[in-house]
Amino acid sequence: MKSVLIIDDEYDICQSIKMILEYEDYYVEYTTDPVDGLSKIEYGDYSILLLDISMPHKNGFEILNFIKEKEIDIKTIIISAHSNIENAVKATKLGAFDFLEKPIDRDKLIIAVRNAANQISLQKENKKLKTELLTTNKIIGNSRAIQNILETITKVAKTDARILITGENGTGKELVAQEIHRQSLRSKKELVEVNCAAIPHELIESELFGHEKGSFTGAIKQRIGKFELADGGNLFLDEIGDMSLQAQAKVLRAIEENKIERVGGSQKIDIDVRIISATNKDLQNEITKGNFREDLFHRLNVIPIHIPPLRERKDDIPLLVDHFTKLICNKNKFPLKTFTSNAIKTLQNFSWKGNVRELRNVIERIVIMSSSNEITDKDVNYFYSSSNSITDDLFDIKNSFQDFKEKAEKAFIIKQLNANNWNMSKTAEILGIQRSHLYNKLKKYKIEKE
């Protein structure tokens, strides 16, 4: 359901628009105070804004400026009695999506809001398609372990069986969940993801099940939870082992009843959700410790998929290196670089405690920092072994965040200058800055050609 905010100092207009749009199944809120409206825009979650121009304290153009400066993703439709070309042009330049005259025609209002909603949907779809075209989200590997995982995904993806993915951090549990979603019969809906470890325990229930307005301090409006958003689709509960016992009990009840209740609500809401969960913890051990419910474990663990660490499937490293190198070169507009066979063997000798995620980061560092298009074992050893000292220097406890950013920027500029034989125009183009700005940075960081 698309959410709409109205900011207009005329109460009757707000009420009238709210009634029209709610009949069309939009969620609508309004305020007659533009200052309050700014707060709602900044901290709320609205898709469409209906905005008056002439208001006390703050006019519509000031609010448009605020939206533009804060880069808030919202489609704004201007509603004004002062309709003229100058206002329309000014509003459009500030990012307004459409312009409606007062008194507002009901049909024109519905069409404008519907067009804005369609535009939002198209943008989301385009973003999704671009992500799929340029995705790094591929399960790469020809080892027996990876082939077994891919075969399992093919078998179970089109069913509604719940799946529990286990493995160390950085092994690719999220990629497996995304691949299951892509092959499932529920893939027409987006995969709804929740990182249980990233949400405070006191907020996890609201995140999963939603809440009613006024159900607790700060609940200024009704919130739709992830279970409800995933209705008819797949819900990915990442780091399920970090979920509180209270939330676990509610998830278990939702699985058993196929119903949920919002926090502060009394109405039972039917849901049709397929759960994919993942954890880096040993849940059997967590059950023994009393940190995880055994009954929930058995509900989630219908189809177990374990992803082995990279050190147990080093045969996959050549394919992964080739994949990451192409992605990184393409992203940074570098000519394609290659790793020699000795460089690959050197990479295979490392322990990779951070698994595939660590490998990708190391490949990115080597590709960016190496001067040659052919990367040797010497390059690998140098940039891998020096990474700790580089990191220690950048993250020196005495350094501020600004220090870190400046050191990183200086290192990257030097790398690009060397890669382009100190051609200032070409380097500035690659960095995406004007040549005069590049000269200013050389002066700032005291960078000189050796």
Rosetta blueprint (number, residue, H / E / L):
1 M L
2 K L
3 S E
4 V E
5 L E
6 I E
7 I E
8 D L
9 D L
10 E L
11 Y H
12 D H
13 I H
14 C H
15 Q H
16 S H
17 I H
18 K H
19 M H
20 I H
21 L H
22 E H
23 Y H
24 E L
25 D L
26 Y L
27 Y E
28 V E
29 E E
30 Y E
31 T E
32 T L
33 D L
34 P H
35 V H
36 D H
37 G H
38 L H
39 S H
40 K H
41 I H
42 E H
43 Y H
44 G L
45 D L
46 Y L
47 S L
48 I E
49 L E
50 L E
51 L E
52 D E
53 I L
54 S L
55 M L
56 P L
57 H L
58 K L
59 N L
60 G H
61 F H
62 E H
63 I H
64 L H
65 N H
66 F H
67 I H
68 K H
69 E H
70 K H
71 E L
72 I L
73 D L
74 I L
75 K E
76 T E
77 I E
78 I E
79 I E
80 S E
81 A L
82 H L
83 S L
84 N L
85 I H
86 E H
87 N H
88 A H
89 V H
90 K H
91 A H
92 T H
93 K H
94 L L
95 G L
96 A L
97 F L
98 D E
99 F E
100 L E
101 E E
102 K L
103 P L
104 I L
105 D L
106 R H
107 D H
108 K H
109 L H
110 I H
111 I H
112 A H
113 V H
114 R H
115 N H
116 A H
117 A H
118 N H
119 Q H
120 I H
121 S H
122 L H
123 Q H
124 K H
125 E H
126 N H
127 K H
128 K H
129 L H
130 K H
131 T H
132 E H
133 L H
134 L L
135 T L
136 T L
137 N L
138 K L
139 I L
140 I L
141 G L
142 N L
143 S L
144 R H
145 A H
146 I H
147 Q H
148 N H
149 I H
150 L H
151 E H
152 T H
153 I H
154 T H
155 K H
156 V H
157 A L
158 K L
159 T L
160 D L
161 A L
162 R L
163 I E
164 L E
165 I E
166 T E
167 G L
168 E L
169 N L
170 G L
171 T L
172 G L
173 K H
174 E H
175 L H
176 V H
177 A H
178 Q H
179 E H
180 I H
181 H H
182 R H
183 Q H
184 S L
185 L L
186 R L
187 S L
188 K L
189 K L
190 E L
191 L L
192 V E
193 E E
194 V E
195 N E
196 C L
197 A L
198 A L
199 I L
200 P L
201 H H
202 E H
203 L H
204 I H
205 E H
206 S H
207 E H
208 L H
209 F H
210 G L
211 H E
212 E L
213 K L
214 G L
215 S L
216 F L
217 T L
218 G L
219 A L
220 I L
221 K L
222 Q L
223 R E
224 I L
225 G L
226 K H
227 F H
228 E H
229 L H
230 A L
231 D L
232 G L
233 G L
234 N E
235 L E
236 F E
237 L E
238 D E
239 E L
240 I H
241 G H
242 D H
243 M L
244 S L
245 L H
246 Q H
247 A H
248 Q H
249 A H
250 K H
251 V H
252 L H
253 R H
254 A H
255 I H
256 E H
257 E H
258 N L
259 K E
260 I E
261 E L
262 R L
263 V E
264 G L
265 G L
266 S L
267 Q L
268 K L
269 I E
270 D E
271 I L
272 D L
273 V L
274 R E
275 I E
276 I E
277 S E
278 A E
279 T E
280 N L
281 K L
282 D L
283 L H
284 Q H
285 N H
286 E H
287 I H
288 T H
289 K H
290 G L
291 N L
292 F L
293 R L
294 E H
295 D H
296 L H
297 F H
298 H H
299 R H
300 L H
301 N L
302 V L
303 I E
304 P E
305 I E
306 H E
307 I L
308 P L
309 P L
310 L H
311 R H
312 E H
313 R L
314 K H
315 D H
316 D H
317 I H
318 P H
319 L H
320 L H
321 V H
322 D H
323 H H
324 F H
325 T H
326 K H
327 L H
328 I H
329 C H
330 N H
331 K H
332 N H
333 K L
334 F L
335 P L
336 L L
337 K L
338 T E
339 F E
340 T L
341 S H
342 N H
343 A H
344 I H
345 K H
346 T H
347 L H
348 Q H
349 N L
350 F L
351 S L
352 W L
353 K L
354 G L
355 N H
356 V H
357 R H
358 E H
359 L H
360 R H
361 N H
362 V H
363 I H
364 E H
365 R H
366 I H
367 V H
368 I H
369 M H
370 S L
371 S L
372 S L
373 N L
374 E E
375 I E
376 T L
377 D H
378 K H
379 D H
380 V H
381 N H
382 Y H
383 F H
384 Y H
385 S H
386 S L
387 S H
388 N H
389 S H
390 I H
391 T H
392 D H
393 D H
394 L H
395 F L
396 D L
397 I L
398 K L
399 N L
400 S L
401 F H
402 Q H
403 D H
404 F H
405 K H
406 E H
407 K H
408 A H
409 E H
410 K H
411 A H
412 F H
413 I H
414 I H
415 K H
416 Q H
417 L H
418 N H
419 A H
420 N L
421 N L
422 W L
423 N L
424 M H
425 S H
426 K H
427 T H
428 A H
429 E H
430 I H
431 L H
432 G L
433 I L
434 Q L
435 R H
436 S H
437 H H
438 L H
439 Y H
440 N H
441 K H
442 L H
443 K H
444 K H
445 Y H
446 K L
447 I L
448 E L
449 K L
450 E L
